[in-house]
């Protein structure tokens, strides 16, 4: 039952994934478009680098579901081919070239694994809660090494991650905390496995560093929850929901194929818009809602759906967002 919000009454837990928290940090306008506007504004076309990342993640998950004697590099390549996602590529030739490159990625990677070393979880949903948040997400792989658990996250982006990326990731820290609480086993080590280079970026957390990440997640959640409440109060949704408010008619230029009319963002009054300001910068080139954000379009150039692939000659900073950074639990 929803809390009434009276003085002295406990506040509802903020239900989220690490991706939702990171979206609030990255751009509050994108947060509003993603989580509050209903129906959500129409996104741009799919990105090819996301197709590569999702295809690789799916193949590795399927590989662990195979019987032991079929967990071979060849099987990994077959699974990648059978599940290849073709969206976002320039043409079939480019898609086929990247499919072949991804086949090499997964087959080379699984050749380094012991097929008999069964993970504790693959694409495992983990969750935990505090007095402020109820957070959940899916871990690519959860290993048991000795007496402890290890969080493993696959990466396929053009830039190899560093130990600082592993250390500073709220998502990895939350997964470690949730895994430890659910399985009653210590979990301090988090790893980023970069398939294109075969490198591993790792970090060994302490109880204190994990606690700091969790407090940071609670702070972010408190800010986002306040804005959520104001938005819902304006929209009159409460706990039951109401028809979507009036929508903006205009939208910016579209890069890539779009079918049907473009659904724009909800028109909100200035006092609500101020709670969800944009964060214009170079990364706006890669935003799914770019067409609806004049500030983002002014701050960065348009990108084609395949520009995030490593073979495309684009500047290395900022790189395209890595695929499947954080998949929310279903």
C-alpha positions as a Markdown table, in Angstrom:
| # | Residue | x | y | z |
|---|---|---|---|---|
| 1 | Unk | 0.0 | 0.0 | 0.0 |
| 2 | Unk | 1.3 | 3.5 | -0.8 |
| 3 | Unk | 2.3 | 5.7 | 2.1 |
| 4 | Unk | 0.2 | 8.8 | 2.6 |
| 5 | Unk | 3.2 | 11.1 | 3.1 |
| 6 | Unk | 1.9 | 12.6 | 6.3 |
| 7 | Unk | 4.3 | 14.2 | 8.7 |
| 8 | Unk | 6.1 | 11.6 | 10.7 |
| 9 | Unk | 5.1 | 8.8 | 8.3 |
| 10 | Unk | 7.9 | 6.8 | 6.6 |
| 11 | Unk | 8.4 | 7.6 | 3.0 |
| 12 | Unk | 7.9 | 5.0 | 0.3 |
| 13 | Unk | 11.1 | 3.3 | -0.8 |
| 14 | Unk | 12.5 | 4.6 | -4.0 |
| 15 | Unk | 12.4 | 1.6 | -6.4 |
| 16 | Unk | 15.2 | 1.7 | -8.9 |
| 17 | Unk | 18.0 | 0.1 | -10.8 |
| 18 | Unk | 21.6 | 1.5 | -10.9 |
| 19 | Unk | 20.8 | 2.6 | -14.5 |
| 20 | Unk | 18.0 | 4.8 | -13.2 |
| 21 | Unk | 20.3 | 6.4 | -10.6 |
| 22 | Unk | 23.1 | 7.0 | -13.2 |
| 23 | Unk | 20.6 | 8.5 | -15.6 |
| 24 | Unk | 19.6 | 11.0 | -12.9 |
| 25 | Unk | 23.3 | 11.9 | -12.5 |
| 26 | Unk | 24.0 | 12.1 | -16.3 |
| 27 | Unk | 21.0 | 14.2 | -17.4 |
| 28 | Unk | 17.8 | 14.9 | -15.5 |
| 29 | Unk | 15.9 | 15.7 | -18.7 |
| 30 | Unk | 16.7 | 12.3 | -20.1 |
| 31 | Unk | 15.7 | 10.9 | -16.8 |
| 32 | Unk | 12.2 | 12.5 | -17.1 |
| 33 | Unk | 11.8 | 11.3 | -20.7 |
| 34 | Unk | 12.8 | 7.8 | -19.7 |
| 35 | Unk | 11.0 | 7.2 | -16.5 |
| 36 | Unk | 8.2 | 9.8 | -16.0 |
| 37 | Unk | 6.7 | 11.0 | -19.3 |
| 38 | Unk | 4.0 | 8.5 | -20.4 |
| 39 | Unk | 3.9 | 7.6 | -23.1 |
| 40 | Unk | 7.6 | 8.2 | -23.3 |
| 41 | Unk | 8.9 | 10.4 | -26.2 |
| 42 | Unk | 9.9 | 8.4 | -29.2 |
| 43 | Unk | 13.6 | 7.4 | -29.2 |
| 44 | Unk | 15.9 | 7.7 | -32.1 |
| 45 | Unk | 17.0 | 4.7 | -34.3 |
| 46 | Unk | 18.9 | 1.8 | -32.7 |
| 47 | Unk | 22.6 | 2.0 | -32.3 |
| 48 | Unk | 24.9 | -0.6 | -33.9 |
| 49 | Unk | 27.3 | -0.7 | -31.0 |
| 50 | Unk | 24.4 | -1.6 | -28.7 |
| 51 | Unk | 23.5 | -4.5 | -31.1 |
| 52 | Unk | 27.0 | -5.8 | -30.8 |
| 53 | Unk | 27.0 | -5.6 | -27.0 |
| 54 | Unk | 23.6 | -7.2 | -26.6 |
| 55 | Unk | 24.5 | -10.0 | -29.1 |
| 56 | Unk | 27.8 | -10.8 | -27.2 |
| 57 | Unk | 26.1 | -10.7 | -23.8 |
| 58 | Unk | 23.3 | -13.1 | -25.0 |
| 59 | Unk | 25.8 | -15.5 | -26.5 |
| 60 | Unk | 27.9 | -15.7 | -23.3 |
| 61 | Unk | 24.8 | -16.2 | -21.2 |
| 62 | Unk | 23.6 | -19.0 | -23.5 |
| 63 | Unk | 27.0 | -20.6 | -23.5 |
| 64 | Unk | 26.8 | -21.2 | -19.8 |
| 65 | Unk | 23.4 | -22.8 | -20.2 |
| 66 | Unk | 24.8 | -25.4 | -22.6 |
| 67 | Unk | 25.7 | -28.9 | -21.2 |
| 68 | Unk | 29.3 | -29.1 | -20.0 |
| 69 | Unk | 30.6 | -31.0 | -23.0 |
| 70 | Unk | 29.2 | -28.4 | -25.4 |
| 71 | Unk | 30.8 | -25.4 | -23.7 |
| 72 | Unk | 33.5 | -24.9 | -26.4 |
| 73 | Unk | 34.8 | -21.9 | -28.4 |
| 74 | Unk | 33.0 | -23.2 | -31.5 |
| 75 | Unk | 29.7 | -23.3 | -29.6 |
| 76 | Unk | 30.2 | -19.7 | -28.4 |
| 77 | Unk | 30.6 | -18.7 | -32.1 |
| 78 | Unk | 27.5 | -20.6 | -33.1 |
| 79 | Unk | 25.4 | -19.0 | -30.4 |
| 80 | Unk | 26.6 | -15.6 | -31.4 |
| 81 | Unk | 25.8 | -16.2 | -35.0 |
| 82 | Unk | 22.3 | -17.6 | -34.3 |
| 83 | Unk | 21.4 | -14.7 | -32.0 |
| 84 | Unk | 23.0 | -11.9 | -34.0 |
| 85 | Unk | 21.1 | -8.6 | -33.8 |
| 86 | Unk | 21.3 | -6.6 | -37.1 |
| 87 | Unk | 19.8 | -3.3 | -36.0 |
| 88 | Unk | 21.7 | -0.1 | -36.4 |
| 89 | Unk | 24.3 | -1.1 | -39.0 |
| 90 | Unk | 24.9 | 0.8 | -42.2 |
| 91 | Unk | 24.1 | -2.2 | -44.3 |
| 92 | Unk | 24.3 | -6.0 | -44.4 |
| 93 | Unk | 27.9 | -6.0 | -45.3 |
| 94 | Unk | 28.8 | -4.0 | -42.2 |
| 95 | Unk | 26.6 | -6.2 | -40.0 |
| 96 | Unk | 28.2 | -9.3 | -41.3 |
| 97 | Unk | 31.7 | -7.9 | -40.7 |
| 98 | Unk | 30.9 | -7.1 | -37.1 |
| 99 | Unk | 29.2 | -10.4 | -36.6 |
| 100 | Unk | 32.4 | -12.1 | -37.6 |
| 101 | Unk | 34.4 | -9.9 | -35.4 |
| 102 | Unk | 32.1 | -10.6 | -32.5 |
| 103 | Unk | 32.4 | -14.4 | -33.2 |
| 104 | Unk | 36.1 | -14.0 | -32.6 |
| 105 | Unk | 35.5 | -12.0 | -29.4 |
| 106 | Unk | 33.3 | -14.6 | -27.8 |
| 107 | Unk | 35.2 | -17.7 | -28.9 |
| 108 | Unk | 38.5 | -16.2 | -27.8 |
| 109 | Unk | 37.0 | -15.2 | -24.5 |
| 110 | Unk | 35.5 | -18.5 | -23.6 |
| 111 | Unk | 38.7 | -20.3 | -24.5 |
| 112 | Unk | 40.2 | -18.6 | -21.4 |
| 113 | Unk | 37.4 | -20.0 | -19.1 |
| 114 | Unk | 37.1 | -23.3 | -17.4 |
| 115 | Unk | 33.7 | -24.7 | -18.6 |
| 116 | Unk | 33.5 | -26.8 | -15.5 |
| 117 | Unk | 33.8 | -23.9 | -13.1 |
| 118 | Unk | 30.1 | -23.3 | -12.9 |
| 119 | Unk | 29.1 | -19.7 | -12.0 |
| 120 | Unk | 26.9 | -19.0 | -9.0 |
| 121 | Unk | 24.7 | -17.0 | -11.4 |
| 122 | Unk | 24.5 | -16.0 | -15.1 |
| 123 | Unk | 22.2 | -13.0 | -15.9 |
| 124 | Unk | 21.3 | -13.3 | -12.2 |
| 125 | Unk | 18.8 | -10.8 | -10.8 |
| 126 | Unk | 20.0 | -9.4 | -7.5 |
| 127 | Unk | 18.2 | -7.0 | -5.2 |
| 128 | Unk | 18.5 | -5.3 | -1.9 |
| 129 | Unk | 16.9 | -2.5 | 0.1 |
| 130 | Unk | 17.7 | 0.0 | 2.7 |
| 131 | Unk | 15.4 | 2.5 | 4.6 |
| 132 | Unk | 15.6 | 4.7 | 1.4 |
| 133 | Unk | 15.8 | 2.5 | -1.7 |
| 134 | Unk | 14.8 | -0.8 | -3.1 |
| 135 | Unk | 17.4 | -1.5 | -5.9 |
| 136 | Unk | 17.7 | -4.4 | -8.3 |
| 137 | Unk | 19.5 | -5.3 | -11.4 |
| 138 | Unk | 21.0 | -8.2 | -13.4 |
| 139 | Unk | 24.6 | -9.4 | -13.0 |
| 140 | Unk | 26.3 | -10.7 | -16.2 |
| 141 | Unk | 28.1 | -13.4 | -14.2 |
| 142 | Unk | 28.5 | -14.1 | -10.5 |
| 143 | Unk | 31.5 | -16.3 | -9.7 |
| 144 | Unk | 32.6 | -18.0 | -6.5 |
| 145 | Unk | 36.3 | -17.9 | -5.9 |
| 146 | Unk | 37.3 | -19.4 | -2.6 |
| 147 | Unk | 35.0 | -18.3 | 0.1 |
| 148 | Unk | 33.9 | -15.1 | -1.7 |
| 149 | Unk | 31.7 | -14.1 | -4.6 |
| 150 | Unk | 33.0 | -12.0 | -7.5 |
| 151 | Unk | 30.9 | -9.7 | -9.8 |
| 152 | Unk | 31.8 | -10.0 | -13.4 |
| 153 | Unk | 30.6 | -7.5 | -16.0 |
| 154 | Unk | 31.2 | -7.8 | -19.7 |
| 155 | Unk | 32.3 | -4.8 | -21.8 |
| 156 | Unk | 32.4 | -4.5 | -25.6 |
| 157 | Unk | 33.1 | -0.8 | -26.1 |
| 158 | Unk | 36.0 | 0.6 | -27.9 |
| 159 | Unk | 37.7 | 1.9 | -24.8 |
| 160 | Unk | 39.2 | -0.7 | -22.4 |
| 161 | Unk | 37.9 | 0.0 | -18.9 |
| 162 | Unk | 40.3 | 0.7 | -16.1 |
| 163 | Unk | 40.5 | -0.2 | -12.4 |
| 164 | Unk | 39.2 | 3.3 | -11.6 |
| 165 | Unk | 36.1 | 2.4 | -13.7 |
| 166 | Unk | 35.6 | -0.7 | -11.6 |
| 167 | Unk | 36.2 | 1.2 | -8.4 |
| 168 | Unk | 33.8 | 4.1 | -9.1 |
| 169 | Unk | 30.9 | 2.1 | -10.6 |
| 170 | Unk | 27.8 | 2.4 | -8.4 |
| 171 | Unk | 26.2 | -0.5 | -10.4 |
| 172 | Unk | 29.0 | -2.9 | -9.6 |
| 173 | Unk | 29.1 | -1.9 | -5.9 |
| 174 | Unk | 25.3 | -2.3 | -5.6 |
| 175 | Unk | 25.5 | -5.7 | -7.3 |
| 176 | Unk | 28.2 | -6.8 | -4.8 |
| 177 | Unk | 26.2 | -5.7 | -1.9 |
| 178 | Unk | 23.0 | -7.3 | -3.1 |
| 179 | Unk | 24.7 | -10.5 | -4.0 |
| 180 | Unk | 26.3 | -10.8 | -0.6 |
| 181 | Unk | 23.1 | -10.1 | 1.2 |
| 182 | Unk | 21.0 | -12.5 | -0.9 |
| 183 | Unk | 23.5 | -15.4 | -0.8 |
| 184 | Unk | 25.0 | -14.8 | 2.7 |
| 185 | Unk | 28.5 | -14.8 | 1.4 |
| 186 | Unk | 31.1 | -12.0 | 1.2 |
| 187 | Unk | 31.5 | -10.2 | -2.1 |
| 188 | Unk | 34.1 | -7.5 | -2.4 |
| 189 | Unk | 35.7 | -8.0 | -5.8 |
| 190 | Unk | 34.3 | -6.5 | -9.0 |
| 191 | Unk | 35.6 | -7.0 | -12.5 |
| 192 | Unk | 35.1 | -5.5 | -15.9 |
| 193 | Unk | 36.0 | -8.0 | -18.7 |
| 194 | Unk | 36.7 | -6.2 | -22.0 |
| 195 | Unk | 36.2 | -8.7 | -24.8 |
| 196 | Unk | 37.7 | -6.8 | -27.7 |
| 197 | Unk | 41.1 | -6.7 | -25.9 |
| 198 | Unk | 40.8 | -9.6 | -23.5 |
| 199 | Unk | 41.7 | -7.3 | -20.6 |
| 200 | Unk | 40.3 | -7.3 | -17.1 |
| 201 | Unk | 39.9 | -4.2 | -14.9 |
| 202 | Unk | 39.3 | -5.2 | -11.3 |
| 203 | Unk | 38.8 | -3.6 | -7.9 |
| 204 | Unk | 38.7 | -5.1 | -4.4 |
| 205 | Unk | 36.2 | -3.2 | -2.3 |
| 206 | Unk | 36.2 | -2.9 | 1.4 |
| 207 | Unk | 33.1 | -3.0 | 3.6 |
| 208 | Unk | 33.6 | 0.8 | 4.0 |
| 209 | Unk | 33.9 | 1.5 | 0.3 |
| 210 | Unk | 30.8 | -0.5 | -0.5 |
| 211 | Unk | 28.9 | 1.4 | 2.3 |
| 212 | Unk | 30.0 | 4.7 | 0.7 |
| 213 | Unk | 28.6 | 3.6 | -2.6 |
| 214 | Unk | 25.3 | 2.6 | -1.0 |
| 215 | Unk | 25.0 | 5.9 | 0.8 |
| 216 | Unk | 25.7 | 7.7 | -2.5 |
| 217 | Unk | 23.0 | 5.7 | -4.1 |
| 218 | Unk | 20.6 | 6.7 | -1.3 |
| 219 | Unk | 21.5 | 10.4 | -1.8 |
| 220 | Unk | 20.8 | 10.2 | -5.5 |
| 221 | Unk | 17.6 | 8.4 | -4.9 |
| 222 | Unk | 16.4 | 11.1 | -2.4 |
| 223 | Unk | 17.0 | 13.8 | -5.0 |
| 224 | Unk | 15.3 | 11.9 | -7.7 |
| 225 | Unk | 12.3 | 10.9 | -5.5 |
| 226 | Unk | 11.7 | 14.6 | -4.6 |
| 227 | Unk | 11.6 | 15.5 | -8.3 |
| 228 | Unk | 9.4 | 12.4 | -9.1 |
| 229 | Unk | 6.9 | 13.4 | -6.4 |
| 230 | Unk | 6.7 | 17.0 | -7.8 |
| 231 | Unk | 6.1 | 15.7 | -11.3 |
| 232 | Unk | 3.4 | 13.3 | -10.3 |
| 233 | Unk | 1.7 | 15.8 | -8.1 |
| 234 | Unk | 1.5 | 18.2 | -11.1 |
| 235 | Unk | 0.4 | 15.4 | -13.4 |
| 236 | Unk | -2.3 | 14.3 | -10.9 |
| 237 | Unk | -1.3 | 10.7 | -11.2 |
| 238 | Unk | -1.1 | 9.7 | -7.5 |
| 239 | Unk | -0.9 | 5.9 | -7.3 |
| 240 | Unk | -3.6 | 5.2 | -10.0 |
| 241 | Unk | -2.3 | 7.2 | -13.0 |
| 242 | Unk | -4.2 | 9.5 | -15.4 |
| 243 | Unk | -4.1 | 10.1 | -19.1 |
| 244 | Unk | -0.9 | 11.6 | -20.4 |
| 245 | Unk | -0.8 | 15.4 | -20.3 |
| 246 | Unk | -0.6 | 17.5 | -23.5 |
| 247 | Unk | 2.4 | 16.8 | -25.6 |
| 248 | Unk | 4.8 | 19.1 | -27.5 |
| 249 | Unk | 4.3 | 19.0 | -31.2 |
| 250 | Unk | 7.8 | 19.9 | -32.4 |
| 251 | Unk | 10.8 | 17.7 | -32.5 |
| 252 | Unk | 14.3 | 18.1 | -33.9 |
| 253 | Unk | 15.8 | 16.4 | -37.0 |
| 254 | Unk | 15.9 | 12.6 | -37.1 |
| 255 | Unk | 19.0 | 10.7 | -38.0 |
| 256 | Unk | 18.1 | 7.3 | -39.3 |
| 257 | Unk | 14.9 | 5.5 | -40.3 |
| 258 | Unk | 11.7 | 6.4 | -38.4 |
| 259 | Unk | 8.3 | 5.0 | -39.1 |
| 260 | Unk | 5.1 | 6.7 | -38.2 |
| 261 | Unk | 4.6 | 10.0 | -36.4 |
| 262 | Unk | 7.2 | 11.2 | -33.8 |
| 263 | Unk | 5.8 | 11.3 | -30.3 |
| 264 | Unk | 7.2 | 14.3 | -28.5 |
| 265 | Unk | 7.8 | 14.9 | -24.8 |
| 266 | Unk | 5.1 | 16.0 | -22.3 |
| 267 | Unk | 4.6 | 19.7 | -22.1 |
| 268 | Unk | 5.4 | 20.7 | -18.5 |
| 269 | Unk | 5.2 | 24.1 | -16.7 |
| 270 | Unk | 8.4 | 25.9 | -16.0 |
| 271 | Unk | 8.5 | 25.0 | -12.3 |
| 272 | Unk | 8.5 | 21.3 | -13.3 |
| 273 | Unk | 11.0 | 21.7 | -16.2 |
| 274 | Unk | 13.4 | 23.4 | -13.8 |
| 275 | Unk | 13.6 | 20.1 | -11.8 |
| 276 | Unk | 14.7 | 18.2 | -14.9 |
| 277 | Unk | 17.3 | 20.4 | -16.6 |
| 278 | Unk | 19.4 | 19.1 | -19.5 |
| 279 | Unk | 23.1 | 18.6 | -19.2 |
| 280 | Unk | 24.3 | 19.5 | -22.6 |
| 281 | Unk | 27.7 | 18.2 | -23.7 |
| 282 | Unk | 29.5 | 16.0 | -26.2 |
| 283 | Unk | 27.8 | 12.9 | -24.9 |
| 284 | Unk | 24.5 | 14.3 | -26.2 |
| 285 | Unk | 25.4 | 13.0 | -29.6 |
| 286 | Unk | 24.6 | 9.5 | -28.4 |
| 287 | Unk | 21.3 | 10.3 | -26.5 |
| 288 | Unk | 18.2 | 8.4 | -27.6 |
| 289 | Unk | 16.1 | 11.5 | -27.0 |
| 290 | Unk | 18.3 | 13.9 | -28.9 |
| 291 | Unk | 15.6 | 15.0 | -31.3 |
| 292 | Unk | 13.5 | 16.3 | -28.5 |
| 293 | Unk | 16.3 | 18.4 | -26.9 |
| 294 | Unk | 17.4 | 21.6 | -28.6 |
| 295 | Unk | 20.2 | 22.2 | -26.0 |
| 296 | Unk | 21.6 | 18.8 | -26.7 |
| 297 | Unk | 21.5 | 19.2 | -30.4 |
| 298 | Unk | 23.3 | 22.6 | -30.1 |
| 299 | Unk | 26.0 | 21.1 | -27.9 |
| 300 | Unk | 27.1 | 18.2 | -30.0 |
| 301 | Unk | 27.1 | 16.9 | -33.6 |
| 302 | Unk | 24.7 | 14.4 | -35.0 |
| 303 | Unk | 25.9 | 10.8 | -35.1 |
| 304 | Unk | 24.9 | 8.0 | -37.4 |
| 305 | Unk | 23.7 | 4.8 | -35.8 |
| 306 | Unk | 26.9 | 3.0 | -36.7 |
| 307 | Unk | 29.3 | 5.7 | -35.5 |
| 308 | Unk | 29.9 | 4.1 | -32.2 |
| 309 | Unk | 31.7 | 1.1 | -33.8 |
| 310 | Unk | 35.4 | 1.1 | -33.4 |
| 311 | Unk | 36.1 | 1.0 | -37.1 |
| 312 | Unk | 34.4 | 4.4 | -37.6 |
| 313 | Unk | 36.9 | 7.3 | -37.5 |
| 314 | Unk | 35.4 | 9.4 | -34.8 |
| 315 | Unk | 37.1 | 11.2 | -32.0 |
| 316 | Unk | 38.0 | 9.0 | -29.0 |
| 317 | Unk | 36.4 | 11.4 | -26.4 |
| 318 | Unk | 33.7 | 11.0 | -25.5 |
| 319 | Unk | 33.4 | 7.4 | -26.7 |
| 320 | Unk | 30.1 | 5.9 | -27.4 |
| 321 | Unk | 28.4 | 4.6 | -24.3 |
| 322 | Unk | 29.1 | 0.9 | -23.8 |
| 323 | Unk | 26.3 | -1.4 | -24.5 |
| 324 | Unk | 24.2 | -3.0 | -21.7 |
| 325 | Unk | 25.9 | -1.0 | -19.0 |
| 326 | Unk | 23.1 | -1.9 | -16.7 |
| 327 | Unk | 20.1 | -4.0 | -17.6 |
| 328 | Unk | 17.2 | -3.6 | -15.1 |
| 329 | Unk | 15.6 | -6.6 | -13.7 |
| 330 | Unk | 12.4 | -7.6 | -15.5 |
